[in-house]
Amino acid sequence: MGGSKIMNKPIRIKLDENENPYGFPKEIFEKVAREMDSDYIARYTKAPTKEVSDALIDYIKETARVNFIDGEWITVSAGADDAIKLLMELRPERVVLFPPTYFYYYYFVKGLKLNYEEFPLIDDLYIPEVELKEGDMVFLPNPNNPTGHLFKDEEILKLLESPATVVIDEAYFEFSWKTSVKFLKDHKNLVIIRTFSKAFAFAGQRFGYIIAHPEMIEKVNSVKGDYNVPSFVMKLAVKALRNRSLFLGKIKEIEMERLRMAEELENLGLKPFPSQTNFLYFKVKNAEEIKDKLSEMGIYVRVLWDGIRVSIGKKEENDAFIEALKEILG
Ligand SMILES: Cc1ncc(COP(=O)(O)O)c(C=O)c1O
């Protein structure tokens, strides 16, 4: 692997996958491991367990201020990517995407050989007018990835008024606290997906969930299999939810760092998009070249469409990125 070296130690600053830079709290992990019964590890465990389902319902109700959600309205997946794949396995007639968008949608669409159509966002920000039909499945991250911005409720409602299935991917929910859960009651065609990979520092453990009308949950459950999430991961998710203040404090730090980084980028003459996530995105000439130079210096970012997406890391990682960028841009 490339990268610069300080005292023979390669620098590897990972700002390319929007992971949580603070790691998963060791005390929670150890507590769950200690409490695990060896028989529980050995047995098949139907997912979701009642315990994780109840914990998720409480969390959803509390954060969306609704009371109609119960166990029939949710199911679990091995991360949000697995949720995306499960939904696509229902084989919609057409997948509708609004680029720039989450690049993995393309991966599954192509892998599953689904028919898809793209309608670019206006100015990379606003959902264009599109005629949606029954049999369509729209995928929209909110906040968006890679731009990081939030779509307005009115834009989402417009999609929901169509006969299409509308999947709102709230992978970064905990950085905006804006959710479409409130629309579920009146819109059977809405599906919401979430993940523990970001705010809950769970990326390597693979845990996500789907919130939708019971009829849609039944359809997803018909393709997901009973044991799609490990029992240990479900226990870990319950503990993370019960100790959520530990994670939410770190989100504040990430937000402060994001504001600081945005200012630093502006000082370099760049224009980061308004972000409500744990990353920033800006358009720049020669994005690929800049990415390669950063990577030679041991700093990893992503080029998506013609811009650079950089995750918010710890303060010293962000400083290293800004310093390197200054050097590259001269
Ligand atoms: C918009 C969006 N959806 C889904 C995911 C996938 O998350 P997970 O790690 O839960 O599969 C990501 C991860 O970066 C994402 O940005």
The ligand as an SDF file (V2000), in Angstrom:
LIG
                    3D

 16 16  0  0  0  0  0  0  0  0999 V2000
  -27.0750    6.3290    1.5110 C   0  0  0  0  0  0  0  0  0  0  0  0
  -26.5020    5.0550    2.0230 C   0  0  0  0  0  0  0  0  0  0  0  0
  -27.2860    3.9710    2.0770 N   0  0  0  0  0  0  0  0  0  0  0  0
  -26.8270    2.8040    2.5230 C   0  0  0  0  0  0  0  0  0  0  0  0
  -25.5240    2.6650    2.9600 C   0  0  0  0  0  0  0  0  0  0  0  0
  -25.0440    1.3140    3.3740 C   0  0  0  0  0  0  0  0  0  0  0  0
  -24.9400    1.1780    4.7360 O   0  0  0  0  0  0  0  0  0  0  0  0
  -24.6370   -0.2090    5.4080 P   0  0  0  0  0  0  0  0  0  0  0  0
  -23.2460   -0.1480    5.9340 O   0  0  0  0  0  0  0  0  0  0  0  0
  -25.6270   -0.3120    6.5070 O   0  0  0  0  0  0  0  0  0  0  0  0
  -24.8160   -1.2760    4.3940 O   0  0  0  0  0  0  0  0  0  0  0  0
  -24.6670    3.7510    2.9140 C   0  0  0  0  0  0  0  0  0  0  0  0
  -23.2700    3.6040    3.3220 C   0  0  0  0  0  0  0  0  0  0  0  0
  -22.3990    4.3990    3.0630 O   0  0  0  0  0  0  0  0  0  0  0  0
  -25.1690    4.9810    2.4360 C   0  0  0  0  0  0  0  0  0  0  0  0
  -24.3790    6.0520    2.3440 O   0  0  0  0  0  0  0  0  0  0  0  0
  1  2  1  0
  2  3  1  0
  2 15  2  0
  3  4  2  0
  4  5  1  0
  5  6  1  0
  5 12  2  0
  6  7  1  0
  7  8  1  0
  8  9  2  0
  8 10  1  0
  8 11  1  0
 12 13  1  0
 12 15  1  0
 13 14  2  0
 15 16  1  0
M  END
$$$$
